[in-house]
Amino acid sequence: MDAYIVDAVRTPRARAKPGKGALSGLHPQELMAQTLKQLPLRTGIDVAEVDDVVVGVVSQIEAQGANLARNAVLAAGWPIGIPGFSLNRFCGSGLQSLSLAAMGVASGAQHLVIAGGVEQMSRYGLNADGGGTDGGNVDLRERFFQVPQGISSDLIATLEGFTRQELDAWGLRSQQHAVLAQKEGRFARSLFPVKNPHTGEVLLAADDSPRADTTAEKLAALAPSFVQLGARVEGPGGETLDALALRAYPRAGAVRHLHTAGTASGIADGAGAVLVASREYLRAHGLKARARVRSVAAVGSDPVLMLTGPALAARKALDAAGLTTRDIDLWEINEAFAAVVLQTARALELDLDRVNVNGGAIALGHPLGATGSILVGTALDELERRGQSLALVTLCTSGGQAVAAVLERH
Ligand SMILES: CC(C)(COP(=O)(O)OP(=O)(O)OC[C@H]1O[C@@H](n2cnc3c(N)ncnc32)[C@H](O)[C@@H]1OP(=O)(O)O)[C@@H](O)C(=O)NCCC(=O)NCCS
């Protein structure tokens, strides 16, 4: 593809509980607006030339409704001529916005597009839009009963034969790598401190989710998170959610509930934005790109297992770029759950030393709509730090889908 990333910026991710967290007092439009405003400051672009602002946000209700993207443009104080729209591909939304921006400039239809994402989970937690996994369509449910993602993650772990120890080991690794990355300032290039817009007080300057005191023993002592959910009766014939998962995958025998708060992505608030430009725009403005978007891909996969799409999306993106898994220096596989990363890595036969080298959402949090945008900056910063060339970013999503993008340092 002929599409270029000029810069990527993000807020710190704030640990979020209902109504609580360092960023919970801000309006989500303001969170996004502060992120947008960093891009002209850092790159010197004239924002009046922005063709569109695409923002991924999953729970598009109330404060996150009303086309958050356009309202964030206005909240940023930018010219009224700049359009914006919000999109929802669940957890893949932030990377989907990059895909659209890259397609827009590669097609020649646009020259300068901002691709972002935001989610304020302290206000709107999982399934806050009330749609559940299937919008309550009982006819569809007879064909696919889309169990919640926690059950899917445990079903994947069961089918893959992952042990609790293996999942915990990944949870520990995520924490250790994230803590080291923070200590060494590896996230510094993308991060900016979020401020109270009225007082100027810094609300958060660094991701506050990592737990440096995590040990294998502490992780082993955590109770599995989805036992009760699995026992909840939701089927039309009085079946539990576990039974409904097994109806699709009888060979699993039983759903082994293995994921805990230490091996699942954390609930968080945050935003990210990526500035995408065409080759003509770069040339006309004497701008240097940080990376080229080599390819993008989206796939559908089994909606009950739900979270096994990343390997398929990665293959599709690699094929489109004419690359193989071995060409990729760094992988960012969103840590929705430990089993997702391990299943993807196994399916693609990846060298784990190249995967999530600075930790992932288990340690750092996963503000649903924002994470895809955030991971683009994380990957670019690390490619630059290591002097490497190619990164692949991929995220699984609800509904059994996944998105991926191959980025090449310029
Ligand atoms: C798994 C989940 C239900 C856990 O929720 P929770 O119990 O509220 O989790 P918390 O992170 O608050 O952790 C609870 C406790 O576990 C313990 N804990 C969590 N992580 C720990 C770690 N790494 N080491 C030691 N203890 C840990 C702590 O005691 C913590 O309590 P504290 O914060 O008061 O210290 C929730 O994080 C979740 O739903 N995650 C998945 C999100 C998701 O599905 N996203 C979409 C992906 S498809």
The ligand as an SDF file (V2000), in Angstrom:
LIG
                    3D

 48 50  0  0  0  0  0  0  0  0999 V2000
  -10.8700  -10.6990   34.1860 C   0  0  0  0  0  0  0  0  0  0  0  0
  -11.6780   -9.5790   34.8360 C   0  0  0  0  0  0  0  0  0  0  0  0
  -13.1350  -10.0310   35.0060 C   0  0  0  0  0  0  0  0  0  0  0  0
  -11.0660   -9.2870   36.2090 C   0  0  0  0  0  0  0  0  0  0  0  0
  -11.7510   -8.2320   36.7980 O   0  0  0  0  0  0  0  0  0  0  0  0
  -11.3840   -7.7700   38.2730 P   0  0  0  0  0  0  0  0  0  0  0  0
  -11.5290   -8.9420   39.1870 O   0  0  0  0  0  0  0  0  0  0  0  0
  -12.1700   -6.5530   38.5570 O   0  0  0  0  0  0  0  0  0  0  0  0
   -9.8410   -7.4830   38.0730 O   0  0  0  0  0  0  0  0  0  0  0  0
   -8.8190   -6.5150   38.7630 P   0  0  0  0  0  0  0  0  0  0  0  0
   -7.8100   -6.1800   37.7230 O   0  0  0  0  0  0  0  0  0  0  0  0
   -9.5060   -5.4260   39.4900 O   0  0  0  0  0  0  0  0  0  0  0  0
   -8.0970   -7.4900   39.7950 O   0  0  0  0  0  0  0  0  0  0  0  0
   -8.7780   -8.0140   40.9210 C   0  0  0  0  0  0  0  0  0  0  0  0
   -7.7570   -8.4270   41.9440 C   0  0  0  0  0  0  0  0  0  0  0  0
   -6.9620   -9.4920   41.4290 O   0  0  0  0  0  0  0  0  0  0  0  0
   -5.6360   -9.3530   41.9220 C   0  0  0  0  0  0  0  0  0  0  0  0
   -4.7160   -9.2310   40.7940 N   0  0  0  0  0  0  0  0  0  0  0  0
   -4.9930   -8.8550   39.5280 C   0  0  0  0  0  0  0  0  0  0  0  0
   -3.8830   -8.9030   38.7850 N   0  0  0  0  0  0  0  0  0  0  0  0
   -2.8900   -9.3180   39.5740 C   0  0  0  0  0  0  0  0  0  0  0  0
   -1.5180   -9.5610   39.3780 C   0  0  0  0  0  0  0  0  0  0  0  0
   -0.9250   -9.3960   38.1840 N   0  0  0  0  0  0  0  0  0  0  0  0
   -0.7740   -9.9910   40.4170 N   0  0  0  0  0  0  0  0  0  0  0  0
   -1.3390  -10.1640   41.6310 C   0  0  0  0  0  0  0  0  0  0  0  0
   -2.6450   -9.9440   41.8770 N   0  0  0  0  0  0  0  0  0  0  0  0
   -3.4130   -9.5290   40.8580 C   0  0  0  0  0  0  0  0  0  0  0  0
   -5.5990   -8.1320   42.8050 C   0  0  0  0  0  0  0  0  0  0  0  0
   -5.8330   -8.5110   44.1370 O   0  0  0  0  0  0  0  0  0  0  0  0
   -6.7760   -7.3480   42.3020 C   0  0  0  0  0  0  0  0  0  0  0  0
   -7.3250   -6.5040   43.2700 O   0  0  0  0  0  0  0  0  0  0  0  0
   -6.7220   -5.0230   43.5540 P   0  0  0  0  0  0  0  0  0  0  0  0
   -6.7710   -4.2890   42.2480 O   0  0  0  0  0  0  0  0  0  0  0  0
   -7.6400   -4.4610   44.5710 O   0  0  0  0  0  0  0  0  0  0  0  0
   -5.3070   -5.2160   44.0000 O   0  0  0  0  0  0  0  0  0  0  0  0
  -11.6490   -8.2820   33.9640 C   0  0  0  0  0  0  0  0  0  0  0  0
  -10.3460   -7.7330   33.9910 O   0  0  0  0  0  0  0  0  0  0  0  0
  -12.0300   -8.5700   32.5410 C   0  0  0  0  0  0  0  0  0  0  0  0
  -13.2000   -8.7530   32.2500 O   0  0  0  0  0  0  0  0  0  0  0  0
  -11.0670   -8.5670   31.6250 N   0  0  0  0  0  0  0  0  0  0  0  0
  -11.3060   -8.8760   30.2290 C   0  0  0  0  0  0  0  0  0  0  0  0
  -11.7810   -7.6600   29.5040 C   0  0  0  0  0  0  0  0  0  0  0  0
  -12.2560   -8.0250   28.1270 C   0  0  0  0  0  0  0  0  0  0  0  0
  -12.9610   -8.9870   27.9320 O   0  0  0  0  0  0  0  0  0  0  0  0
  -11.8950   -7.2230   27.1400 N   0  0  0  0  0  0  0  0  0  0  0  0
  -12.2400   -7.4990   25.7830 C   0  0  0  0  0  0  0  0  0  0  0  0
  -11.3200   -8.5170   25.2500 C   0  0  0  0  0  0  0  0  0  0  0  0
  -12.0620   -9.5140   23.9860 S   0  0  0  0  0  0  0  0  0  0  0  0
  1  2  1  0
  2  3  1  0
  2  4  1  0
  2 36  1  0
  4  5  1  0
  5  6  1  0
  6  7  2  0
  6  8  1  0
  6  9  1  0
  9 10  1  0
 10 11  2  0
 10 12  1  0
 10 13  1  0
 13 14  1  0
 14 15  1  0
 15 16  1  0
 15 30  1  0
 16 17  1  0
 17 18  1  0
 17 28  1  0
 18 19  1  0
 18 27  1  0
 19 20  2  0
 20 21  1  0
 21 22  1  0
 21 27  2  0
 22 23  1  0
 22 24  2  0
 24 25  1  0
 25 26  2  0
 26 27  1  0
 28 29  1  0
 28 30  1  0
 30 31  1  0
 31 32  1  0
 32 33  2  0
 32 34  1  0
 32 35  1  0
 36 37  1  0
 36 38  1  0
 38 39  2  0
 38 40  1  0
 40 41  1  0
 41 42  1  0
 42 43  1  0
 43 44  2  0
 43 45  1  0
 45 46  1  0
 46 47  1  0
 47 48  1  0
M  END
$$$$
